[in-house]
Amino acid sequence: MTLEQIAALPVREMADKDAHLYVWTVNRFLGESIAIVKSWGFRYAQTLVWAKTPMGIGPGGTFAGNVEFIVLAKRGSLKPLRRVETMWWNWPRTGKHSKKPEAFQTMVESVSPGPYLELFARRKRHGWASWGNEIANDVEMPNSPDRATTKS
């Protein structure tokens, strides 16, 4: 999806008035990701880091790209369930390109009260509603491109 299509997703309408939002991104799109969460009605809070163990030189410019970022944004006054002692993790890679570690969602569940919704999901997780083009969806996503429509 283009950045414009992602920004047009109705996240503002789908999220509770008091909510936490976690958005995965890479270095190239970090600034745009923060702008998108603001357009959805959230305020930027922190940037979390998945420091991936290098597997060779990898892609990137001057520095090899072996990290991914999670933009944490908030709306309203939802209190976290706990305070976490770090802003970075070295979760194991899953092997499949851009597949996110299960430990991330476990961490989210320990910090942010539900309900939970994963957009661009690749698999189901108990207790989470899911939407993506690789699974049967639990939610309707108005204004999404045809390639990510609800499957029957």
Backbone as JSON Lines, residues from 0, in Angstrom:
{"i":0,"aa":"M","n":[0.84,-1.18,0.0],"ca":[0.0,0.0,0.0],"c":[0.88,1.24,0.0]}
{"i":1,"aa":"T","n":[0.37,2.29,-0.57],"ca":[1.1,3.56,-0.55],"c":[0.92,4.21,0.83]}
{"i":2,"aa":"L","n":[1.76,5.18,1.12],"ca":[1.62,5.92,2.37],"c":[0.26,6.61,2.43]}
{"i":3,"aa":"E","n":[-0.21,7.11,1.29],"ca":[-1.51,7.79,1.25],"c":[-2.64,6.81,1.57]}
{"i":4,"aa":"Q","n":[-2.55,5.59,1.05],"ca":[-3.57,4.58,1.33],"c":[-3.55,4.18,2.82]}
{"i":5,"aa":"I","n":[-2.37,4.05,3.37],"ca":[-2.27,3.72,4.79],"c":[-2.84,4.85,5.63]}
{"i":6,"aa":"A","n":[-2.49,6.08,5.31],"ca":[-3.01,7.23,6.06],"c":[-4.53,7.33,5.96]}
{"i":7,"aa":"A","n":[-5.11,6.85,4.86],"ca":[-6.56,6.93,4.66],"c":[-7.33,5.82,5.39]}
{"i":8,"aa":"L","n":[-6.63,4.84,5.95],"ca":[-7.34,3.79,6.7],"c":[-8.08,4.43,7.88]}
{"i":9,"aa":"P","n":[-9.28,3.95,8.21],"ca":[-10.1,4.6,9.23],"c":[-9.71,4.24,10.67]}
{"i":10,"aa":"V","n":[-8.43,4.34,10.97],"ca":[-7.95,4.0,12.31],"c":[-8.55,4.94,13.35]}
{"i":11,"aa":"R","n":[-8.66,6.21,13.03],"ca":[-9.24,7.19,13.95],"c":[-10.64,6.73,14.41]}
{"i":12,"aa":"E","n":[-11.43,6.24,13.46],"ca":[-12.8,5.82,13.78],"c":[-12.86,4.46,14.46]}
{"i":13,"aa":"M","n":[-11.91,3.59,14.19],"ca":[-11.93,2.23,14.72],"c":[-11.41,2.15,16.16]}
{"i":14,"aa":"A","n":[-10.48,3.04,16.52],"ca":[-9.85,2.97,17.84],"c":[-10.74,3.59,18.91]}
{"i":15,"aa":"D","n":[-10.61,3.08,20.12],"ca":[-11.31,3.67,21.27],"c":[-10.81,5.08,21.52]}
{"i":16,"aa":"K","n":[-11.59,5.87,22.24],"ca":[-11.17,7.25,22.52],"c":[-9.96,7.29,23.43]}
{"i":17,"aa":"D","n":[-9.75,6.26,24.23],"ca":[-8.55,6.09,25.04],"c":[-7.86,4.84,24.5]}
{"i":18,"aa":"A","n":[-6.72,5.01,23.83],"ca":[-6.1,3.86,23.15],"c":[-4.6,4.04,23.0]}
{"i":19,"aa":"H","n":[-3.92,2.9,22.89],"ca":[-2.5,2.86,22.52],"c":[-2.43,2.32,21.1]}
{"i":20,"aa":"L","n":[-1.49,2.83,20.33],"ca":[-1.3,2.42,18.94],"c":[0.18,2.1,18.73]}
{"i":21,"aa":"Y","n":[0.46,0.93,18.17],"ca":[1.83,0.52,17.87],"c":[1.93,0.37,16.36]}
{"i":22,"aa":"V","n":[2.85,1.09,15.74],"ca":[3.0,1.06,14.29],"c":[4.43,0.65,13.95]}
{"i":23,"aa":"W","n":[4.56,-0.48,13.23],"ca":[5.87,-0.94,12.78],"c":[6.32,-0.11,11.59]}
{"i":24,"aa":"T","n":[7.62,0.21,11.56],"ca":[8.17,0.93,10.43],"c":[9.67,0.67,10.33]}
{"i":25,"aa":"V","n":[10.25,1.13,9.26],"ca":[11.7,1.05,9.08],"c":[12.25,2.47,9.0]}
{"i":26,"aa":"N","n":[13.55,2.58,9.08],"ca":[14.21,3.89,9.13],"c":[13.73,4.83,8.03]}
{"i":27,"aa":"R","n":[13.6,4.31,6.82],"ca":[13.23,5.15,5.67],"c":[11.87,5.84,5.87]}
{"i":28,"aa":"F","n":[10.95,5.21,6.62],"ca":[9.6,5.75,6.77],"c":[9.27,6.2,8.19]}
{"i":29,"aa":"L","n":[10.28,6.37,9.02],"ca":[10.01,6.74,10.42],"c":[9.27,8.07,10.53]}
{"i":30,"aa":"G","n":[9.74,9.09,9.84],"ca":[9.07,10.39,9.9],"c":[7.65,10.35,9.37]}
{"i":31,"aa":"E","n":[7.45,9.65,8.26],"ca":[6.11,9.52,7.69],"c":[5.18,8.76,8.63]}
{"i":32,"aa":"S","n":[5.71,7.75,9.31],"ca":[4.89,6.97,10.24],"c":[4.39,7.82,11.4]}
{"i":33,"aa":"I","n":[5.25,8.68,11.9],"ca":[4.84,9.58,12.99],"c":[3.77,10.55,12.48]}
{"i":34,"aa":"A","n":[3.92,11.05,11.27],"ca":[2.91,11.95,10.69],"c":[1.58,11.22,10.51]}
{"i":35,"aa":"I","n":[1.62,9.96,10.1],"ca":[0.39,9.19,9.9],"c":[-0.33,8.96,11.22]}
{"i":36,"aa":"V","n":[0.38,8.6,12.28],"ca":[-0.31,8.37,13.55],"c":[-0.93,9.67,14.06]}
{"i":37,"aa":"K","n":[-0.29,10.79,13.8],"ca":[-0.89,12.08,14.18],"c":[-2.15,12.34,13.36]}
{"i":38,"aa":"S","n":[-2.13,12.0,12.06],"ca":[-3.32,12.21,11.23],"c":[-4.48,11.32,11.68]}
{"i":39,"aa":"W","n":[-4.17,10.22,12.32],"ca":[-5.21,9.32,12.86],"c":[-5.74,9.79,14.22]}
{"i":40,"aa":"G","n":[-5.23,10.91,14.72],"ca":[-5.73,11.45,15.98],"c":[-4.97,10.98,17.21]}
{"i":41,"aa":"F","n":[-3.77,10.46,17.03],"ca":[-2.94,10.0,18.14],"c":[-1.78,10.95,18.34]}
{"i":42,"aa":"R","n":[-1.24,10.98,19.54],"ca":[-0.04,11.77,19.8],"c":[1.15,10.82,19.93]}
{"i":43,"aa":"Y","n":[2.24,11.19,19.29],"ca":[3.46,10.39,19.35],"c":[3.95,10.32,20.79]}
{"i":44,"aa":"A","n":[4.37,9.12,21.23],"ca":[4.87,8.95,22.59],"c":[6.35,8.52,22.6]}
{"i":45,"aa":"Q","n":[6.67,7.42,21.92],"ca":[8.03,6.89,21.94],"c":[8.29,6.07,20.68]}
{"i":46,"aa":"T","n":[9.58,5.85,20.42],"ca":[9.97,4.94,19.36],"c":[10.68,3.76,20.0]}
{"i":47,"aa":"L","n":[10.15,2.57,19.77],"ca":[10.74,1.33,20.28],"c":[11.56,0.7,19.17]}
{"i":48,"aa":"V","n":[12.51,-0.16,19.53],"ca":[13.43,-0.71,18.54],"c":[13.54,-2.22,18.66]}
{"i":49,"aa":"W","n":[13.41,-2.9,17.53],"ca":[13.74,-4.32,17.44],"c":[15.13,-4.38,16.81]}
{"i":50,"aa":"A","n":[16.13,-4.69,17.62],"ca":[17.52,-4.8,17.15],"c":[17.73,-6.25,16.72]}
{"i":51,"aa":"K","n":[17.76,-6.45,15.41],"ca":[17.85,-7.8,14.85],"c":[19.31,-8.21,14.72]}
{"i":52,"aa":"T","n":[19.62,-9.41,15.18],"ca":[20.98,-9.92,15.03],"c":[21.33,-9.95,13.55]}
{"i":53,"aa":"P","n":[22.46,-9.33,13.17],"ca":[22.82,-9.28,11.75],"c":[22.97,-10.67,11.13]}
{"i":54,"aa":"M","n":[22.57,-10.77,9.88],"ca":[22.73,-11.99,9.08],"c":[23.48,-11.58,7.82]}
{"i":55,"aa":"G","n":[24.77,-11.3,7.96],"ca":[25.52,-10.76,6.83],"c":[25.42,-9.25,6.84]}
{"i":56,"aa":"I","n":[25.84,-8.62,5.77],"ca":[25.87,-7.16,5.72],"c":[24.47,-6.56,5.61]}
{"i":57,"aa":"G","n":[23.54,-7.21,4.93],"ca":[22.17,-6.73,4.84],"c":[22.01,-5.45,4.05]}
{"i":58,"aa":"P","n":[20.77,-5.01,3.85],"ca":[20.51,-3.8,3.1],"c":[20.81,-2.55,3.92]}
{"i":59,"aa":"G","n":[20.82,-1.42,3.27],"ca":[21.01,-0.16,3.97],"c":[22.0,0.73,3.25]}
{"i":60,"aa":"G","n":[22.23,1.86,3.81],"ca":[23.18,2.82,3.24],"c":[24.52,2.67,3.92]}
{"i":61,"aa":"T","n":[24.97,3.73,4.56],"ca":[26.25,3.7,5.26],"c":[26.26,2.65,6.36]}
{"i":62,"aa":"F","n":[25.12,2.49,7.02],"ca":[24.96,1.49,8.08],"c":[23.96,0.44,7.61]}
{"i":63,"aa":"A","n":[24.27,-0.83,7.85],"ca":[23.36,-1.91,7.46],"c":[22.05,-1.8,8.25]}
{"i":64,"aa":"G","n":[20.94,-2.03,7.56],"ca":[19.62,-1.92,8.18],"c":[19.23,-3.19,8.92]}
{"i":65,"aa":"N","n":[19.6,-3.29,10.2],"ca":[19.25,-4.48,10.96],"c":[18.4,-4.13,12.18]}
{"i":66,"aa":"V","n":[17.62,-3.05,12.07],"ca":[16.66,-2.71,13.11],"c":[15.32,-2.38,12.46]}
{"i":67,"aa":"E","n":[14.27,-2.55,13.23],"ca":[12.95,-2.07,12.85],"c":[12.44,-1.25,14.02]}
{"i":68,"aa":"F","n":[11.54,-0.35,13.73],"ca":[11.02,0.55,14.75],"c":[9.53,0.31,14.96]}
{"i":69,"aa":"I","n":[9.1,0.58,16.17],"ca":[7.69,0.54,16.52],"c":[7.36,1.91,17.09]}
{"i":70,"aa":"V","n":[6.53,2.66,16.42],"ca":[6.1,3.97,16.91],"c":[4.95,3.72,17.88]}
{"i":71,"aa":"L","n":[5.14,4.13,19.12],"ca":[4.07,4.07,20.11],"c":[3.39,5.42,20.15]}
{"i":72,"aa":"A","n":[2.08,5.41,19.94],"ca":[1.29,6.64,19.98],"c":[0.11,6.4,20.91]}
{"i":73,"aa":"K","n":[-0.41,7.48,21.46],"ca":[-1.5,7.37,22.43],"c":[-2.61,8.35,22.1]}
{"i":74,"aa":"R","n":[-3.8,7.99,22.54],"ca":[-4.96,8.87,22.42],"c":[-5.71,8.79,23.73]}
{"i":75,"aa":"G","n":[-6.14,9.92,24.24],"ca":[-6.88,9.92,25.49],"c":[-5.98,9.64,26.68]}
{"i":76,"aa":"S","n":[-6.52,8.91,27.66],"ca":[-5.79,8.73,28.92],"c":[-5.71,7.28,29.36]}
{"i":77,"aa":"L","n":[-5.54,6.36,28.42],"ca":[-5.42,4.94,28.77],"c":[-4.11,4.72,29.52]}
{"i":78,"aa":"K","n":[-4.2,4.19,30.71],"ca":[-3.02,3.94,31.54],"c":[-2.38,2.62,31.15]}
{"i":79,"aa":"P","n":[-1.05,2.57,31.1],"ca":[-0.39,1.29,30.83],"c":[-0.55,0.35,32.01]}
{"i":80,"aa":"L","n":[-0.5,-0.95,31.73],"ca":[-0.6,-1.96,32.78],"c":[0.68,-2.06,33.6]}
{"i":81,"aa":"R","n":[1.8,-1.7,32.97],"ca":[3.09,-1.74,33.66],"c":[4.09,-0.86,32.91]}
{"i":82,"aa":"R","n":[5.2,-0.61,33.57],"ca":[6.32,0.13,32.96],"c":[7.37,-0.89,32.53]}
{"i":83,"aa":"V","n":[7.86,-0.74,31.32],"ca":[8.86,-1.66,30.77],"c":[10.24,-1.04,30.95]}
{"i":84,"aa":"E","n":[11.23,-1.87,31.27],"ca":[12.57,-1.38,31.6],"c":[13.44,-1.07,30.39]}
{"i":85,"aa":"T","n":[12.93,-1.22,29.19],"ca":[13.74,-1.0,28.0],"c":[12.89,-0.46,26.87]}
{"i":86,"aa":"M","n":[13.56,0.09,25.87],"ca":[12.88,0.52,24.64],"c":[13.39,-0.26,23.44]}
{"i":87,"aa":"W","n":[14.23,-1.28,23.68],"ca":[14.74,-2.09,22.57],"c":[14.74,-3.55,22.96]}
{"i":88,"aa":"W","n":[14.61,-4.4,21.96],"ca":[14.58,-5.85,22.15],"c":[15.41,-6.5,21.06]}
{"i":89,"aa":"N","n":[15.93,-7.69,21.37],"ca":[16.67,-8.48,20.39],"c":[15.91,-9.8,20.2]}
{"i":90,"aa":"W","n":[14.63,-9.68,19.87],"ca":[13.82,-10.87,19.63],"c":[14.41,-11.66,18.46]}
{"i":91,"aa":"P","n":[14.31,-12.99,18.5],"ca":[14.84,-13.78,17.38],"c":[14.07,-13.47,16.09]}
{"i":92,"aa":"R","n":[14.77,-13.57,14.99],"ca":[14.12,-13.45,13.68],"c":[13.29,-14.7,13.43]}
{"i":93,"aa":"T","n":[12.23,-14.53,12.68],"ca":[11.34,-15.66,12.4],"c":[11.7,-16.4,11.12]}
{"i":94,"aa":"G","n":[12.55,-15.84,10.31],"ca":[12.96,-16.47,9.05],"c":[12.21,-15.92,7.86]}
{"i":95,"aa":"K","n":[10.91,-15.62,7.99],"ca":[10.13,-15.08,6.88],"c":[10.29,-13.56,6.85]}
{"i":96,"aa":"H","n":[10.55,-13.02,5.65],"ca":[10.79,-11.58,5.51],"c":[9.65,-10.76,6.11]}
{"i":97,"aa":"S","n":[10.0,-9.83,6.94],"ca":[9.14,-8.84,7.61],"c":[8.12,-9.44,8.56]}
{"i":98,"aa":"K","n":[8.22,-10.74,8.87],"ca":[7.32,-11.32,9.87],"c":[7.74,-10.84,11.25]}
{"i":99,"aa":"K","n":[6.78,-10.35,12.01],"ca":[7.06,-9.79,13.32],"c":[7.07,-10.88,14.38]}
{"i":100,"aa":"P","n":[7.89,-10.71,15.42],"ca":[8.0,-11.74,16.46],"c":[6.76,-11.81,17.35]}
{"i":101,"aa":"E","n":[6.36,-13.02,17.71],"ca":[5.23,-13.22,18.63],"c":[5.47,-12.5,19.95]}
{"i":102,"aa":"A","n":[6.73,-12.43,20.37],"ca":[7.06,-11.79,21.64],"c":[6.62,-10.33,21.67]}
{"i":103,"aa":"F","n":[6.54,-9.71,20.52],"ca":[6.07,-8.31,20.47],"c":[4.63,-8.22,20.97]}
{"i":104,"aa":"Q","n":[3.76,-9.09,20.46],"ca":[2.36,-9.02,20.9],"c":[2.21,-9.4,22.37]}
{"i":105,"aa":"T","n":[3.03,-10.32,22.83],"ca":[3.02,-10.66,24.25],"c":[3.38,-9.43,25.07]}
{"i":106,"aa":"M","n":[4.37,-8.67,24.62],"ca":[4.76,-7.45,25.31],"c":[3.62,-6.43,25.28]}
{"i":107,"aa":"V","n":[2.97,-6.27,24.12],"ca":[1.84,-5.34,24.02],"c":[0.75,-5.72,25.02]}
{"i":108,"aa":"E","n":[0.42,-6.99,25.09],"ca":[-0.62,-7.45,26.03],"c":[-0.24,-7.19,27.48]}
{"i":109,"aa":"S","n":[1.05,-7.17,27.79],"ca":[1.49,-6.93,29.17],"c":[1.52,-5.44,29.51]}
{"i":110,"aa":"V","n":[1.47,-4.57,28.49],"ca":[1.57,-3.13,28.7],"c":[0.25,-2.42,28.46]}
{"i":111,"aa":"S","n":[-0.45,-2.77,27.4],"ca":[-1.64,-2.03,26.97],"c":[-2.9,-2.86,27.15]}
{"i":112,"aa":"P","n":[-3.89,-2.32,27.87],"ca":[-5.16,-3.03,28.0],"c":[-5.85,-3.19,26.65]}
{"i":113,"aa":"G","n":[-6.57,-4.29,26.44],"ca":[-7.3,-4.52,25.2],"c":[-8.54,-3.65,25.14]}
{"i":114,"aa":"P","n":[-9.33,-3.82,24.09],"ca":[-9.25,-4.86,23.06],"c":[-8.09,-4.6,22.09]}
{"i":115,"aa":"Y","n":[-7.71,-5.67,21.38],"ca":[-6.57,-5.62,20.48],"c":[-7.0,-5.86,19.04]}
{"i":116,"aa":"L","n":[-6.4,-5.09,18.13],"ca":[-6.63,-5.24,16.69],"c":[-5.28,-5.18,16.0]}
{"i":117,"aa":"E","n":[-4.99,-6.18,15.17],"ca":[-3.77,-6.16,14.36],"c":[-4.14,-5.92,12.91]}
{"i":118,"aa":"L","n":[-3.61,-4.84,12.35],"ca":[-3.78,-4.57,10.93],"c":[-2.59,-5.14,10.17]}
{"i":119,"aa":"F","n":[-2.83,-5.59,8.95],"ca":[-1.8,-6.23,8.12],"c":[-1.34,-7.55,8.75]}
{"i":120,"aa":"A","n":[-2.25,-8.22,9.43],"ca":[-1.93,-9.48,10.1],"c":[-1.62,-10.58,9.09]}
{"i":121,"aa":"R","n":[-0.74,-11.47,9.48],"ca":[-0.38,-12.63,8.65],"c":[-0.92,-13.92,9.24]}
{"i":122,"aa":"R","n":[-1.37,-13.87,10.48],"ca":[-1.93,-15.04,11.14],"c":[-2.81,-14.55,12.3]}
{"i":123,"aa":"K","n":[-3.63,-15.45,12.79],"ca":[-4.53,-15.12,13.89],"c":[-3.78,-15.25,15.22]}
{"i":124,"aa":"R","n":[-4.2,-14.46,16.2],"ca":[-3.69,-14.58,17.56],"c":[-4.89,-14.55,18.48]}
{"i":125,"aa":"H","n":[-4.94,-15.48,19.41],"ca":[-6.06,-15.56,20.36],"c":[-6.21,-14.23,21.1]}
{"i":126,"aa":"G","n":[-7.42,-13.73,21.14],"ca":[-7.71,-12.49,21.85],"c":[-7.54,-11.23,21.02]}
{"i":127,"aa":"W","n":[-7.13,-11.38,19.77],"ca":[-6.94,-10.24,18.88],"c":[-7.89,-10.35,17.69]}
{"i":128,"aa":"A","n":[-8.45,-9.21,17.29],"ca":[-9.13,-9.14,16.0],"c":[-8.04,-8.88,14.96]}
{"i":129,"aa":"S","n":[-8.25,-9.37,13.74],"ca":[-7.21,-9.28,12.72],"c":[-7.77,-8.8,11.39]}
{"i":130,"aa":"W","n":[-6.92,-8.08,10.64],"ca":[-7.23,-7.68,9.29],"c":[-5.94,-7.74,8.49]}
{"i":131,"aa":"G","n":[-6.01,-8.33,7.3],"ca":[-4.85,-8.41,6.42],"c":[-5.21,-9.14,5.15]}
{"i":132,"aa":"N","n":[-4.29,-9.14,4.19],"ca":[-4.6,-9.8,2.91],"c":[-4.1,-11.24,2.86]}
{"i":133,"aa":"E","n":[-3.59,-11.77,3.97],"ca":[-3.12,-13.15,4.01],"c":[-3.97,-14.04,4.91]}
{"i":134,"aa":"I","n":[-5.06,-13.49,5.47],"ca":[-5.9,-14.23,6.42],"c":[-7.37,-13.91,6.19]}
{"i":135,"aa":"A","n":[-8.25,-14.7,6.83],"ca":[-9.67,-14.35,6.89],"c":[-9.79,-13.24,7.94]}
{"i":136,"aa":"N","n":[-10.46,-12.15,7.61],"ca":[-10.49,-10.98,8.48],"c":[-11.63,-11.01,9.47]}
{"i":137,"aa":"D","n":[-11.37,-10.41,10.63],"ca":[-12.38,-10.26,11.68],"c":[-13.1,-8.93,11.6]}
{"i":138,"aa":"V","n":[-12.52,-7.96,10.88],"ca":[-13.1,-6.63,10.78],"c":[-13.18,-6.2,9.32]}
{"i":139,"aa":"E","n":[-14.11,-5.33,9.04],"ca":[-14.22,-4.7,7.72],"c":[-13.32,-3.47,7.72]}
{"i":140,"aa":"M","n":[-12.69,-3.22,6.59],"ca":[-11.81,-2.07,6.48],"c":[-12.28,-1.22,5.31]}
{"i":141,"aa":"P","n":[-13.16,-0.24,5.59],"ca":[-13.6,0.64,4.51],"c":[-12.42,1.37,3.87]}
{"i":142,"aa":"N","n":[-12.54,1.67,2.6],"ca":[-11.53,2.43,1.85],"c":[-10.21,1.71,1.67]}
{"i":143,"aa":"S","n":[-10.19,0.39,1.88],"ca":[-8.92,-0.31,1.66],"c":[-8.83,-0.72,0.19]}
{"i":144,"aa":"P","n":[-7.6,-0.86,-0.3],"ca":[-7.44,-1.28,-1.71],"c":[-7.96,-2.7,-1.92]}
{"i":145,"aa":"D","n":[-8.35,-3.01,-3.14],"ca":[-8.94,-4.33,-3.45],"c":[-8.06,-5.48,-3.02]}
{"i":146,"aa":"R","n":[-6.74,-5.34,-3.05],"ca":[-5.87,-6.46,-2.73],"c":[-5.91,-6.84,-1.25]}
{"i":147,"aa":"A","n":[-6.52,-6.02,-0.42],"ca":[-6.6,-6.33,1.01],"c":[-8.04,-6.35,1.5]}
{"i":148,"aa":"T","n":[-8.96,-6.74,0.64],"ca":[-10.36,-6.78,1.04],"c":[-10.63,-8.0,1.9]}
{"i":149,"aa":"T","n":[-11.77,-7.98,2.59],"ca":[-12.13,-9.08,3.47],"c":[-12.31,-10.36,2.67]}
{"i":150,"aa":"K","n":[-11.71,-11.45,3.16],"ca":[-11.83,-12.75,2.52],"c":[-13.0,-13.49,3.14]}
{"i":151,"aa":"S","n":[-13.64,-14.36,2.32],"ca":[-14.75,-15.14,2.87],"c":[-14.29,-16.53,3.22]}
